[in-house]
Amino acid sequence: MTEPGGHRLTLLALRATVALSTACVLAQPVLAGGYLSGRFDFLGYHETNADIISTVLLVQAIAATAYLVGGRGSAVPLLITGVQFFATFVQLGMGYSRQLAVHIPLGVLLVILALHVCVWVFRPAARLSRKDRTRKVTHA
């Protein structure tokens, strides 16, 4: 049996990492726009932020795993985080090789994924364990 405190703690850790990764992902188009506006130092900020995103997503994957296993939460955040993590490394490669025809649309996809997982973890339903979610569905 999972204690309610364990579920709350894993959800809190997941929410914190998701909020941080989403903020970093949302900063990327702003940093790229600064570079395209002639502020050439923004390309370095864009690169550094990309490295931060990949690191935060790794921590987010750990938090999502703890939420799934220890907190008995849903697998949705872990699945989305896995897609984000993979897409981020493809995105890094496309950026370094200047493949903007892939880099820009993939960046849009990463923003959509980040917003989706952020909305998901802050929904009231995210507080329910798998057991509570199943009980709610079967008694409806």
N, CA, C and O atoms as CSV, one atom per row, in Angstrom:
chain,resi,resn,atom,element,x,y,z
A,1,MET,N,N,0.843,-1.183,0.000
A,1,MET,CA,C,0.000,0.000,0.000
A,1,MET,C,C,0.885,1.242,0.000
A,1,MET,O,O,1.890,1.316,0.707
A,2,THR,N,N,0.492,2.185,-0.790
A,2,THR,CA,C,1.225,3.434,-0.860
A,2,THR,C,C,0.594,4.433,0.093
A,2,THR,O,O,-0.627,4.579,0.136
A,3,GLU,N,N,1.421,5.110,0.845
A,3,GLU,CA,C,0.909,6.137,1.731
A,3,GLU,C,C,0.570,7.362,0.906
A,3,GLU,O,O,1.245,7.651,-0.081
A,4,PRO,N,N,-0.500,8.108,1.311
A,4,PRO,CA,C,-0.862,9.306,0.566
A,4,PRO,C,C,0.282,10.308,0.473
A,4,PRO,O,O,0.408,11.017,-0.526
A,5,GLY,N,N,1.124,10.372,1.517
A,5,GLY,CA,C,2.243,11.308,1.503
A,5,GLY,C,C,3.241,11.009,0.404
A,5,GLY,O,O,3.795,11.928,-0.199
A,6,GLY,N,N,3.478,9.718,0.132
A,6,GLY,CA,C,4.404,9.331,-0.934
A,6,GLY,C,C,3.912,9.769,-2.292
A,6,GLY,O,O,4.690,10.221,-3.133
A,7,HIS,N,N,2.619,9.634,-2.503
A,7,HIS,CA,C,2.040,10.066,-3.778
A,7,HIS,C,C,2.155,11.582,-3.918
A,7,HIS,O,O,2.499,12.087,-4.987
A,8,ARG,N,N,1.867,12.302,-2.841
A,8,ARG,CA,C,1.947,13.768,-2.886
A,8,ARG,C,C,3.375,14.238,-3.135
A,8,ARG,O,O,3.603,15.172,-3.904
A,9,LEU,N,N,4.336,13.586,-2.481
A,9,LEU,CA,C,5.734,13.993,-2.655
A,9,LEU,C,C,6.229,13.736,-4.075
A,9,LEU,O,O,6.919,14.574,-4.654
A,10,THR,N,N,5.881,12.589,-4.630
A,10,THR,CA,C,6.331,12.305,-5.999
A,10,THR,C,C,5.644,13.232,-6.993
A,10,THR,O,O,6.255,13.647,-7.978
A,11,LEU,N,N,4.376,13.560,-6.743
A,11,LEU,CA,C,3.673,14.499,-7.623
A,11,LEU,C,C,4.281,15.892,-7.506
A,11,LEU,O,O,4.424,16.592,-8.509
A,12,LEU,N,N,4.638,16.297,-6.297
A,12,LEU,CA,C,5.271,17.606,-6.100
A,12,LEU,C,C,6.603,17.681,-6.849
A,12,LEU,O,O,6.891,18.681,-7.507
A,13,ALA,N,N,7.409,16.631,-6.749
A,13,ALA,CA,C,8.691,16.598,-7.471
A,13,ALA,C,C,8.459,16.631,-8.975
A,13,ALA,O,O,9.171,17.322,-9.704
A,14,LEU,N,N,7.466,15.888,-9.434
A,14,LEU,CA,C,7.154,15.877,-10.863
A,14,LEU,C,C,6.677,17.243,-11.324
A,14,LEU,O,O,7.101,17.725,-12.373
A,15,ARG,N,N,5.804,17.868,-10.555
A,15,ARG,CA,C,5.303,19.203,-10.925
A,15,ARG,C,C,6.440,20.221,-10.984
A,15,ARG,O,O,6.474,21.062,-11.883
A,16,ALA,N,N,7.362,20.151,-10.039
A,16,ALA,CA,C,8.482,21.100,-10.022
A,16,ALA,C,C,9.365,20.927,-11.257
A,16,ALA,O,O,9.737,21.909,-11.900
A,17,THR,N,N,9.697,19.688,-11.585
A,17,THR,CA,C,10.568,19.469,-12.745
A,17,THR,C,C,9.854,19.797,-14.049
A,17,THR,O,O,10.465,20.333,-14.974
A,18,VAL,N,N,8.568,19.479,-14.130
A,18,VAL,CA,C,7.805,19.794,-15.345
A,18,VAL,C,C,7.681,21.307,-15.516
A,18,VAL,O,O,7.818,21.812,-16.630
A,19,ALA,N,N,7.425,22.033,-14.432
A,19,ALA,CA,C,7.326,23.491,-14.525
A,19,ALA,C,C,8.651,24.095,-14.992
A,19,ALA,O,O,8.665,24.997,-15.829
A,20,LEU,N,N,9.758,23.597,-14.452
A,20,LEU,CA,C,11.074,24.101,-14.846
A,20,LEU,C,C,11.378,23.777,-16.305
A,20,LEU,O,O,11.837,24.643,-17.051
A,21,SER,N,N,11.125,22.540,-16.714
A,21,SER,CA,C,11.424,22.174,-18.108
A,21,SER,C,C,10.534,22.945,-19.075
A,21,SER,O,O,10.984,23.342,-20.149
A,22,THR,N,N,9.273,23.159,-18.701
A,22,THR,CA,C,8.367,23.916,-19.569
A,22,THR,C,C,8.836,25.359,-19.707
A,22,THR,O,O,8.817,25.911,-20.807
A,23,ALA,N,N,9.253,25.973,-18.611
A,23,ALA,CA,C,9.763,27.348,-18.680
A,23,ALA,C,C,10.990,27.429,-19.588
A,23,ALA,O,O,11.117,28.361,-20.382
A,24,CYS,N,N,11.880,26.465,-19.473
A,24,CYS,CA,C,13.081,26.452,-20.319
A,24,CYS,C,C,12.725,26.245,-21.788
A,24,CYS,O,O,13.290,26.898,-22.666
A,25,VAL,N,N,11.783,25.332,-22.053
A,25,VAL,CA,C,11.372,25.079,-23.441
A,25,VAL,C,C,10.703,26.320,-24.026
A,25,VAL,O,O,10.929,26.656,-25.188
A,26,LEU,N,N,9.882,27.003,-23.228
A,26,LEU,CA,C,9.218,28.212,-23.722
A,26,LEU,C,C,10.205,29.356,-23.952
A,26,LEU,O,O,9.935,30.259,-24.744
A,27,ALA,N,N,11.338,29.320,-23.268
A,27,ALA,CA,C,12.356,30.356,-23.473
A,27,ALA,C,C,13.095,30.175,-24.797
A,27,ALA,O,O,13.611,31.150,-25.344
A,28,GLN,N,N,13.159,28.959,-25.321
A,28,GLN,CA,C,13.935,28.682,-26.534
A,28,GLN,C,C,13.527,29.543,-27.732
A,28,GLN,O,O,14.409,30.126,-28.363
A,29,PRO,N,N,12.241,29.657,-28.082
A,29,PRO,CA,C,11.890,30.509,-29.225
A,29,PRO,C,C,12.231,31.982,-28.984
A,29,PRO,O,O,12.572,32.707,-29.919
A,30,VAL,N,N,12.137,32.415,-27.729
A,30,VAL,CA,C,12.487,33.799,-27.399
A,30,VAL,C,C,13.980,34.019,-27.618
A,30,VAL,O,O,14.385,35.033,-28.187
A,31,LEU,N,N,14.789,33.078,-27.171
A,31,LEU,CA,C,16.238,33.184,-27.354
A,31,LEU,C,C,16.616,33.111,-28.828
A,31,LEU,O,O,17.496,33.844,-29.279
A,32,ALA,N,N,15.962,32.237,-29.578
A,32,ALA,CA,C,16.223,32.156,-31.022
A,32,ALA,C,C,15.806,33.450,-31.707
A,32,ALA,O,O,16.487,33.926,-32.615
A,33,GLY,N,N,14.690,34.013,-31.271
A,33,GLY,CA,C,14.235,35.285,-31.838
A,33,GLY,C,C,15.209,36.414,-31.559
A,33,GLY,O,O,15.418,37.280,-32.409
A,34,GLY,N,N,15.806,36.412,-30.377
A,34,GLY,CA,C,16.823,37.418,-30.061
A,34,GLY,C,C,18.005,37.316,-31.003
A,34,GLY,O,O,18.526,38.326,-31.476
A,35,TYR,N,N,18.427,36.085,-31.274
A,35,TYR,CA,C,19.525,35.861,-32.219
A,35,TYR,C,C,19.146,36.350,-33.614
A,35,TYR,O,O,19.932,37.031,-34.273
A,36,LEU,N,N,17.949,36.003,-34.060
A,36,LEU,CA,C,17.510,36.413,-35.399
A,36,LEU,C,C,17.303,37.917,-35.512
A,36,LEU,O,O,17.284,38.461,-36.616
A,37,SER,N,N,17.148,38.595,-34.367
A,37,SER,CA,C,17.001,40.051,-34.362
A,37,SER,C,C,18.346,40.768,-34.335
A,37,SER,O,O,18.395,41.997,-34.275
A,38,GLY,N,N,19.428,40.010,-34.378
A,38,GLY,CA,C,20.745,40.623,-34.429
A,38,GLY,C,C,21.516,40.583,-33.127
A,38,GLY,O,O,22.649,41.061,-33.077
A,39,ARG,N,N,20.946,40.035,-32.079
A,39,ARG,CA,C,21.653,39.897,-30.806
A,39,ARG,C,C,22.356,38.548,-30.821
A,39,ARG,O,O,21.831,37.556,-30.315
A,40,PHE,N,N,23.550,38.523,-31.406
A,40,PHE,CA,C,24.235,37.267,-31.699
A,40,PHE,C,C,24.625,36.473,-30.454
A,40,PHE,O,O,24.833,35.262,-30.536
A,41,ASP,N,N,24.727,37.142,-29.298
A,41,ASP,CA,C,25.017,36.416,-28.065
A,41,ASP,C,C,23.854,35.507,-27.649
A,41,ASP,O,O,24.040,34.585,-26.855
A,42,PHE,N,N,22.668,35.766,-28.179
A,42,PHE,CA,C,21.504,34.944,-27.844
A,42,PHE,C,C,21.620,33.523,-28.383
A,42,PHE,O,O,20.973,32.616,-27.860
A,43,LEU,N,N,22.427,33.314,-29.410
A,43,LEU,CA,C,22.631,31.957,-29.909
A,43,LEU,C,C,23.336,31.111,-28.841
A,43,LEU,O,O,23.025,29.932,-28.671
A,44,GLY,N,N,24.267,31.710,-28.139
A,44,GLY,CA,C,24.935,31.018,-27.036
A,44,GLY,C,C,23.969,30.712,-25.899
A,44,GLY,O,O,24.030,29.640,-25.297
A,45,TYR,N,N,23.075,31.660,-25.607
A,45,TYR,CA,C,22.066,31.426,-24.571
A,45,TYR,C,C,21.120,30.296,-24.997
A,45,TYR,O,O,20.723,29.457,-24.188
A,46,HIS,N,N,20.774,30.298,-26.284
A,46,HIS,CA,C,19.896,29.265,-26.849
A,46,HIS,C,C,20.558,27.889,-26.694
A,46,HIS,O,O,19.901,26.913,-26.331
A,47,GLU,N,N,21.840,27.825,-26.970
A,47,GLU,CA,C,22.588,26.568,-26.846
A,47,GLU,C,C,22.675,26.114,-25.382
A,47,GLU,O,O,22.446,24.944,-25.074
A,48,THR,N,N,23.005,27.040,-24.495
A,48,THR,CA,C,23.106,26.707,-23.072
A,48,THR,C,C,21.765,26.237,-22.523
A,48,THR,O,O,21.696,25.278,-21.755
A,49,ASN,N,N,20.704,26.926,-22.927
A,49,ASN,CA,C,19.370,26.539,-22.471
A,49,ASN,C,C,18.997,25.148,-22.986
A,49,ASN,O,O,18.328,24.389,-22.286
A,50,ALA,N,N,19.423,24.811,-24.200
A,50,ALA,CA,C,19.162,23.466,-24.736
A,50,ALA,C,C,19.843,22.405,-23.874
A,50,ALA,O,O,19.273,21.344,-23.620
A,51,ASP,N,N,21.056,22.695,-23.427
A,51,ASP,CA,C,21.757,21.760,-22.538
A,51,ASP,C,C,21.036,21.635,-21.195
A,51,ASP,O,O,20.935,20.546,-20.631
A,52,ILE,N,N,20.541,22.758,-20.697
A,52,ILE,CA,C,19.788,22.746,-19.440
A,52,ILE,C,C,18.518,21.912,-19.601
A,52,ILE,O,O,18.167,21.126,-18.721
A,53,ILE,N,N,17.835,22.088,-20.728
A,53,ILE,CA,C,16.600,21.334,-20.983
A,53,ILE,C,C,16.865,19.837,-20.952
A,53,ILE,O,O,16.112,19.087,-20.331
A,54,SER,N,N,17.927,19.398,-21.615
A,54,SER,CA,C,18.198,17.954,-21.641
A,54,SER,C,C,18.494,17.427,-20.239
A,54,SER,O,O,18.099,16.310,-19.905
A,55,THR,N,N,19.179,18.210,-19.423
A,55,THR,CA,C,19.470,17.801,-18.048
A,55,THR,C,C,18.198,17.765,-17.200
A,55,THR,O,O,17.959,16.810,-16.461
A,56,VAL,N,N,17.391,18.814,-17.316
A,56,VAL,CA,C,16.149,18.873,-16.538
A,56,VAL,C,C,15.200,17.751,-16.957
A,56,VAL,O,O,14.503,17.183,-16.116
A,57,LEU,N,N,15.170,17.429,-18.254
A,57,LEU,CA,C,14.311,16.331,-18.708
A,57,LEU,C,C,14.762,14.989,-18.140
A,57,LEU,O,O,13.938,14.110,-17.887
A,58,LEU,N,N,16.054,14.831,-17.941
A,58,LEU,CA,C,16.547,13.605,-17.307
A,58,LEU,C,C,16.038,13.519,-15.866
A,58,LEU,O,O,15.583,12.465,-15.422
A,59,VAL,N,N,16.119,14.629,-15.148
A,59,VAL,CA,C,15.598,14.677,-13.777
A,59,VAL,C,C,14.078,14.482,-13.789
A,59,VAL,O,O,13.522,13.817,-12.915
A,60,GLN,N,N,13.419,15.068,-14.786
A,60,GLN,CA,C,11.969,14.910,-14.922
A,60,GLN,C,C,11.600,13.446,-15.155
A,60,GLN,O,O,10.597,12.964,-14.627
A,61,ALA,N,N,12.406,12.745,-15.940
A,61,ALA,CA,C,12.151,11.316,-16.177
A,61,ALA,C,C,12.271,10.521,-14.876
A,61,ALA,O,O,11.501,9.590,-14.639
A,62,ILE,N,N,13.231,10.888,-14.043
A,62,ILE,CA,C,13.382,10.226,-12.741
A,62,ILE,C,C,12.167,10.524,-11.864
A,62,ILE,O,O,11.634,9.628,-11.209
A,63,ALA,N,N,11.731,11.789,-11.855
A,63,ALA,CA,C,10.552,12.165,-11.063
A,63,ALA,C,C,9.296,11.471,-11.582
A,63,ALA,O,O,8.455,11.043,-10.793
A,64,ALA,N,N,9.164,11.357,-12.902
A,64,ALA,CA,C,7.998,10.682,-13.490
A,64,ALA,C,C,8.010,9.192,-13.163
A,64,ALA,O,O,6.958,8.587,-12.956
A,65,THR,N,N,9.199,8.608,-13.118
A,65,THR,CA,C,9.316,7.196,-12.734
A,65,THR,C,C,8.937,7.012,-11.266
A,65,THR,O,O,8.239,6.060,-10.919
A,66,ALA,N,N,9.393,7.914,-10.412
A,66,ALA,CA,C,9.030,7.850,-8.989
A,66,ALA,C,C,7.526,8.024,-8.808
A,66,ALA,O,O,6.917,7.351,-7.977
A,67,TYR,N,N,6.930,8.923,-9.581
A,67,TYR,CA,C,5.485,9.141,-9.531
A,67,TYR,C,C,4.738,7.883,-9.967
A,67,TYR,O,O,3.721,7.525,-9.372
A,68,LEU,N,N,5.233,7.222,-10.992
A,68,LEU,CA,C,4.594,6.005,-11.503
A,68,LEU,C,C,4.757,4.834,-10.533
A,68,LEU,O,O,3.784,4.162,-10.190
A,69,VAL,N,N,5.990,4.598,-10.096
A,69,VAL,CA,C,6.287,3.410,-9.290
A,69,VAL,C,C,6.003,3.660,-7.806
A,69,VAL,O,O,5.193,2.963,-7.196
A,70,GLY,N,N,6.667,4.644,-7.244
A,70,GLY,CA,C,6.519,4.905,-5.812
A,70,GLY,C,C,5.214,5.574,-5.445
A,70,GLY,O,O,4.637,5.289,-4.395
A,71,GLY,N,N,4.744,6.465,-6.305
A,71,GLY,CA,C,3.510,7.191,-6.015
A,71,GLY,C,C,2.275,6.546,-6.587
A,71,GLY,O,O,1.159,7.007,-6.345
A,72,ARG,N,N,2.462,5.478,-7.347
A,72,ARG,CA,C,1.350,4.755,-7.971
A,72,ARG,C,C,0.501,5.665,-8.862
A,72,ARG,O,O,-0.721,5.528,-8.930
A,73,GLY,N,N,1.176,6.596,-9.543
A,73,GLY,CA,C,0.479,7.509,-10.442
A,73,GLY,C,C,0.408,6.958,-11.853
A,73,GLY,O,O,0.774,5.811,-12.112
A,74,SER,N,N,-0.061,7.783,-12.745
A,74,SER,CA,C,-0.238,7.403,-14.147
A,74,SER,C,C,1.104,7.320,-14.876
A,74,SER,O,O,2.092,7.924,-14.460
A,75,ALA,N,N,1.116,6.563,-15.965
A,75,ALA,CA,C,2.308,6.449,-16.811
A,75,ALA,C,C,2.394,7.581,-17.826
A,75,ALA,O,O,3.421,7.733,-18.487
A,76,VAL,N,N,1.340,8.376,-17.964
A,76,VAL,CA,C,1.303,9.427,-18.986
A,76,VAL,C,C,2.496,10.383,-18.890
A,76,VAL,O,O,3.145,10.623,-19.908
A,77,PRO,N,N,2.815,10.939,-17.715
A,77,PRO,CA,C,3.963,11.851,-17.660
A,77,PRO,C,C,5.279,11.196,-18.072
A,77,PRO,O,O,6.110,11.834,-18.718
A,78,LEU,N,N,5.474,9.932,-17.708
A,78,LEU,CA,C,6.709,9.240,-18.075
A,78,LEU,C,C,6.777,9.026,-19.584
A,78,LEU,O,O,7.837,9.193,-20.187
A,79,LEU,N,N,5.669,8.663,-20.189
A,79,LEU,CA,C,5.645,8.464,-21.643
A,79,LEU,C,C,5.934,9.768,-22.385
A,79,LEU,O,O,6.742,9.792,-23.314
A,80,ILE,N,N,5.277,10.843,-21.977
A,80,ILE,CA,C,5.505,12.136,-22.640
A,80,ILE,C,C,6.936,12.599,-22.410
A,80,ILE,O,O,7.573,13.118,-23.326
A,81,THR,N,N,7.444,12.418,-21.201
A,81,THR,CA,C,8.821,12.808,-20.902
A,81,THR,C,C,9.803,12.020,-21.755
A,81,THR,O,O,10.797,12.572,-22.227
A,82,GLY,N,N,9.535,10.741,-21.956
A,82,GLY,CA,C,10.394,9.925,-22.823
A,82,GLY,C,C,10.431,10.456,-24.244
A,82,GLY,O,O,11.494,10.526,-24.860
A,83,VAL,N,N,9.267,10.831,-24.765
A,83,VAL,CA,C,9.207,11.411,-26.115
A,83,VAL,C,C,9.950,12.743,-26.138
A,83,VAL,O,O,10.704,13.020,-27.071
A,84,GLN,N,N,9.739,13.569,-25.110
A,84,GLN,CA,C,10.443,14.851,-25.028
A,84,GLN,C,C,11.959,14.647,-25.012
A,84,GLN,O,O,12.696,15.333,-25.720
A,85,PHE,N,N,12.406,13.704,-24.201
A,85,PHE,CA,C,13.836,13.455,-24.049
A,85,PHE,C,C,14.451,13.035,-25.380
A,85,PHE,O,O,15.486,13.566,-25.783
A,86,PHE,N,N,13.819,12.087,-26.060
A,86,PHE,CA,C,14.305,11.633,-27.367
A,86,PHE,C,C,14.281,12.780,-28.379
A,86,PHE,O,O,15.263,13.006,-29.086
A,87,ALA,N,N,13.166,13.500,-28.450
A,87,ALA,CA,C,13.032,14.594,-29.415
A,87,ALA,C,C,14.032,15.712,-29.139
A,87,ALA,O,O,14.492,16.375,-30.068
A,88,THR,N,N,14.369,15.924,-27.875
A,88,THR,CA,C,15.342,16.965,-27.531
A,88,THR,C,C,16.715,16.634,-28.098
A,88,THR,O,O,17.413,17.526,-28.581
A,89,PHE,N,N,17.112,15.377,-28.048
A,89,PHE,CA,C,18.419,15.011,-28.595
A,89,PHE,C,C,18.425,15.073,-30.119
A,89,PHE,O,O,19.437,15.437,-30.718
A,90,VAL,N,N,17.319,14.724,-30.744
A,90,VAL,CA,C,17.209,14.915,-32.197
A,90,VAL,C,C,17.283,16.411,-32.503
A,90,VAL,O,O,17.947,16.833,-33.450
A,91,GLN,N,N,16.593,17.198,-31.690
A,91,GLN,CA,C,16.575,18.655,-31.858
A,91,GLN,C,C,17.985,19.245,-31.725
A,91,GLN,O,O,18.374,20.111,-32.509
A,92,LEU,N,N,18.730,18.783,-30.751
A,92,LEU,CA,C,20.112,19.257,-30.588
A,92,LEU,C,C,20.936,18.967,-31.839
A,92,LEU,O,O,21.663,19.833,-32.325
A,93,GLY,N,N,20.822,17.759,-32.351
A,93,GLY,CA,C,21.561,17.390,-33.561
A,93,GLY,C,C,21.163,18.229,-34.762
A,93,GLY,O,O,22.016,18.653,-35.542
A,94,MET,N,N,19.870,18.466,-34.909
A,94,MET,CA,C,19.388,19.268,-36.036
A,94,MET,C,C,19.845,20.717,-35.909
A,94,MET,O,O,20.144,21.368,-36.910
A,95,GLY,N,N,19.898,21.218,-34.684
A,95,GLY,CA,C,20.359,22.593,-34.469
A,95,GLY,C,C,21.837,22.750,-34.777
A,95,GLY,O,O,22.239,23.687,-35.467
A,96,TYR,N,N,22.647,21.829,-34.261
A,96,TYR,CA,C,24.088,21.906,-34.511
A,96,TYR,C,C,24.427,21.719,-35.984
A,96,TYR,O,O,25.400,22.294,-36.474
A,97,SER,N,N,23.635,20.921,-36.694
A,97,SER,CA,C,23.909,20.710,-38.122
A,97,SER,C,C,23.172,21.718,-39.002
A,97,SER,O,O,23.198,21.614,-40.229
A,98,ARG,N,N,22.517,22.688,-38.375
A,98,ARG,CA,C,21.808,23.769,-39.081
A,98,ARG,C,C,20.704,23.247,-40.007
A,98,ARG,O,O,20.446,23.838,-41.055
A,99,GLN,N,N,20.066,22.166,-39.632
A,99,GLN,CA,C,18.943,21.605,-40.398
A,99,GLN,C,C,17.657,22.279,-39.913
A,99,GLN,O,O,16.837,21.661,-39.234
A,100,LEU,N,N,17.494,23.547,-40.269
A,100,LEU,CA,C,16.392,24.344,-39.738
A,100,LEU,C,C,15.029,23.864,-40.209
A,100,LEU,O,O,14.027,24.109,-39.537
A,101,ALA,N,N,14.970,23.183,-41.356
A,101,ALA,CA,C,13.693,22.649,-41.846
A,101,ALA,C,C,13.147,21.582,-40.897
A,101,ALA,O,O,11.942,21.331,-40.881
A,102,VAL,N,N,14.009,20.961,-40.118
A,102,VAL,CA,C,13.579,19.993,-39.101
A,102,VAL,C,C,13.613,20.643,-37.717
A,102,VAL,O,O,12.727,20.410,-36.894
A,103,HIS,N,N,14.630,21.451,-37.468
A,103,HIS,CA,C,14.852,22.047,-36.154
A,103,HIS,C,C,13.663,22.905,-35.702
A,103,HIS,O,O,13.235,22.806,-34.553
A,104,ILE,N,N,13.141,23.725,-36.575
A,104,ILE,CA,C,12.061,24.638,-36.186
A,104,ILE,C,C,10.747,23.890,-35.933
A,104,ILE,O,O,10.148,24.086,-34.876
A,105,PRO,N,N,10.269,23.035,-36.862
A,105,PRO,CA,C,9.031,22.300,-36.551
A,105,PRO,C,C,9.165,21.374,-35.337
A,105,PRO,O,O,8.211,21.207,-34.577
A,106,LEU,N,N,10.331,20.779,-35.155
A,106,LEU,CA,C,10.542,19.930,-33.990
A,106,LEU,C,C,10.505,20.766,-32.709
A,106,LEU,O,O,10.037,20.305,-31.668
A,107,GLY,N,N,10.999,21.983,-32.799
A,107,GLY,CA,C,10.910,22.897,-31.659
A,107,GLY,C,C,9.460,23.208,-31.302
A,107,GLY,O,O,9.105,23.290,-30.126
A,108,VAL,N,N,8.629,23.379,-32.323
A,108,VAL,CA,C,7.197,23.603,-32.087
A,108,VAL,C,C,6.588,22.383,-31.394
A,108,VAL,O,O,5.809,22.523,-30.452
A,109,LEU,N,N,6.946,21.193,-31.865
A,109,LEU,CA,C,6.453,19.964,-31.237
A,109,LEU,C,C,6.892,19.886,-29.773
A,109,LEU,O,O,6.108,19.487,-28.911
A,110,LEU,N,N,8.125,20.262,-29.493
A,110,LEU,CA,C,8.622,20.226,-28.114
A,110,LEU,C,C,7.859,21.199,-27.215
A,110,LEU,O,O,7.600,20.894,-26.051
A,111,VAL,N,N,7.500,22.364,-27.750
A,111,VAL,CA,C,6.693,23.316,-26.983
A,111,VAL,C,C,5.323,22.708,-26.684
A,111,VAL,O,O,4.833,22.802,-25.559
A,112,ILE,N,N,4.708,22.089,-27.687
A,112,ILE,CA,C,3.391,21.464,-27.499
A,112,ILE,C,C,3.468,20.352,-26.451
A,112,ILE,O,O,2.612,20.269,-25.570
A,113,LEU,N,N,4.485,19.503,-26.543
A,113,LEU,CA,C,4.647,18.420,-25.564
A,113,LEU,C,C,4.853,18.968,-24.153
A,113,LEU,O,O,4.273,18.461,-23.192
A,114,ALA,N,N,5.680,20.002,-24.036
A,114,ALA,CA,C,5.948,20.589,-22.719
A,114,ALA,C,C,4.669,21.163,-22.114
A,114,ALA,O,O,4.392,20.963,-20.931
A,115,LEU,N,N,3.899,21.870,-22.923
A,115,LEU,CA,C,2.650,22.437,-22.417
A,115,LEU,C,C,1.656,21.334,-22.057
A,115,LEU,O,O,0.936,21.439,-21.064
A,116,HIS,N,N,1.621,20.292,-22.859
A,116,HIS,CA,C,0.693,19.185,-22.597
A,116,HIS,C,C,1.005,18.502,-21.263
A,116,HIS,O,O,0.108,18.293,-20.447
A,117,VAL,N,N,2.259,18.160,-21.045
A,117,VAL,CA,C,2.605,17.483,-19.787
A,117,VAL,C,C,2.449,18.437,-18.604
A,117,VAL,O,O,2.107,18.001,-17.504
A,118,CYS,N,N,2.692,19.723,-18.814
A,118,CYS,CA,C,2.531,20.701,-17.737
A,118,CYS,C,C,1.057,20.804,-17.333
A,118,CYS,O,O,0.733,20.792,-16.146
A,119,VAL,N,N,0.182,20.905,-18.311
A,119,VAL,CA,C,-1.252,20.942,-18.007
A,119,VAL,C,C,-1.668,19.647,-17.312
A,119,VAL,O,O,-2.434,19.674,-16.350
A,120,TRP,N,N,-1.162,18.515,-17.800
A,120,TRP,CA,C,-1.553,17.217,-17.246
A,120,TRP,C,C,-1.188,17.103,-15.768
A,120,TRP,O,O,-2.016,16.681,-14.959
A,121,VAL,N,N,0.039,17.474,-15.406
A,121,VAL,CA,C,0.468,17.265,-14.013
A,121,VAL,C,C,-0.187,18.235,-13.037
A,121,VAL,O,O,-0.210,17.976,-11.834
A,122,PHE,N,N,-0.719,19.346,-13.537
A,122,PHE,CA,C,-1.372,20.297,-12.642
A,122,PHE,C,C,-2.890,20.113,-12.588
A,122,PHE,O,O,-3.577,20.857,-11.888
A,123,ARG,N,N,-3.418,19.131,-13.321
A,123,ARG,CA,C,-4.849,18.824,-13.229
A,123,ARG,C,C,-5.132,18.168,-11.878
A,123,ARG,O,O,-4.269,17.486,-11.326
A,124,PRO,N,N,-6.332,18.370,-11.348
A,124,PRO,CA,C,-6.683,17.692,-10.094
A,124,PRO,C,C,-6.593,16.164,-10.201
A,124,PRO,O,O,-6.262,15.498,-9.220
A,125,ALA,N,N,-6.881,15.610,-11.364
A,125,ALA,CA,C,-6.835,14.152,-11.541
A,125,ALA,C,C,-5.432,13.589,-11.346
A,125,ALA,O,O,-5.288,12.402,-11.053
A,126,ALA,N,N,-4.402,14.405,-11.501
A,126,ALA,CA,C,-3.030,13.925,-11.307
A,126,ALA,C,C,-2.786,13.543,-9.854
A,126,ALA,O,O,-1.861,12.789,-9.555
A,127,ARG,N,N,-3.613,14.061,-8.949
A,127,ARG,CA,C,-3.465,13.731,-7.529
A,127,ARG,C,C,-3.973,12.336,-7.195
A,127,ARG,O,O,-3.688,11.810,-6.119
A,128,LEU,N,N,-4.731,11.732,-8.121
A,128,LEU,CA,C,-5.281,10.401,-7.872
A,128,LEU,C,C,-4.252,9.326,-8.178
A,128,LEU,O,O,-3.546,9.396,-9.185
A,129,SER,N,N,-4.172,8.336,-7.307
A,129,SER,CA,C,-3.329,7.180,-7.597
A,129,SER,C,C,-4.049,6.309,-8.619
A,129,SER,O,O,-5.238,6.499,-8.872
A,130,ARG,N,N,-3.335,5.360,-9.203
A,130,ARG,CA,C,-3.980,4.444,-10.158
A,130,ARG,C,C,-5.138,3.714,-9.493
A,130,ARG,O,O,-6.185,3.506,-10.107
A,131,LYS,N,N,-4.950,3.328,-8.246
A,131,LYS,CA,C,-5.994,2.611,-7.508
A,131,LYS,C,C,-7.236,3.491,-7.350
A,131,LYS,O,O,-8.354,3.033,-7.585
A,132,ASP,N,N,-7.045,4.747,-6.954
A,132,ASP,CA,C,-8.178,5.667,-6.789
A,132,ASP,C,C,-8.848,5.966,-8.125
A,132,ASP,O,O,-10.072,6.082,-8.197
A,133,ARG,N,N,-8.054,6.091,-9.176
A,133,ARG,CA,C,-8.594,6.377,-10.504
A,133,ARG,C,C,-9.452,5.199,-10.974
A,133,ARG,O,O,-10.526,5.401,-11.541
A,134,THR,N,N,-8.982,3.971,-10.742
A,134,THR,CA,C,-9.732,2.770,-11.128
A,134,THR,C,C,-11.016,2.666,-10.316
A,134,THR,O,O,-12.074,2.352,-10.860
A,135,ARG,N,N,-10.927,2.925,-9.032
A,135,ARG,CA,C,-12.103,2.872,-8.160
A,135,ARG,C,C,-13.145,3.887,-8.616
A,135,ARG,O,O,-14.340,3.588,-8.620
A,136,LYS,N,N,-12.707,5.076,-8.999
A,136,LYS,CA,C,-13.615,6.128,-9.441
A,136,LYS,C,C,-14.324,5.718,-10.732
A,136,LYS,O,O,-15.517,5.975,-10.890
A,137,VAL,N,N,-13.595,5.082,-11.658
A,137,VAL,CA,C,-14.168,4.660,-12.937
A,137,VAL,C,C,-15.150,3.511,-12.735
A,137,VAL,O,O,-16.220,3.511,-13.345
A,138,THR,N,N,-14.815,2.534,-11.895
A,138,THR,CA,C,-15.676,1.365,-11.723
A,138,THR,C,C,-16.935,1.684,-10.926
A,138,THR,O,O,-17.936,0.979,-11.050
A,139,HIS,N,N,-16.902,2.728,-10.116
A,139,HIS,CA,C,-18.081,3.097,-9.335
A,139,HIS,C,C,-18.912,4.176,-10.009
A,139,HIS,O,O,-19.918,4.613,-9.450
A,140,ALA,N,N,-18.524,4.605,-11.168
A,140,ALA,CA,C,-19.260,5.678,-11.856
A,140,ALA,C,C,-20.510,5.158,-12.521
A,140,ALA,O,O,-21.244,5.926,-13.142
